[in-house]
């Protein structure tokens, strides 16, 4: 087993495609593309690249997720009033229990590392 994962955009696996639950969509028709670089097979840990088209949708995180925005622009707002205008190069963490909204202003690509409880 290899214990190192390189995030190399020139050498990505086949993508997977998806979208938010239609009941959570607030605006637009957002679509996701995911390139999973690491999946431990334990249903708890994942890492890779995630891309989204424009739109807005509600989110609720049970997991801990570390991200770096590579390109695009999004506003993430937490229920209760705080919001963050995300631009390329910013690093951020969603903690379990985060509830709020993703609003993708310009198509985004981010790296992610997810650890479920």
WOBELUR-V863230 format. One line per field, one symbol per residue. psi: psi as a letter, one per 30 degrees, with the letter a starting at -180 (. if undefined). A space follows every 50 residues. Layout:
psi: ???
This chain:
psi: kkhkkkjjffillklkkallkeffkekaikkkkkjjfkjfgggfkllakk kklllklklkkflkkklkkelaklkkkkkffklkjklkfkklkklkfkkb kkjjekklkllljkjl.
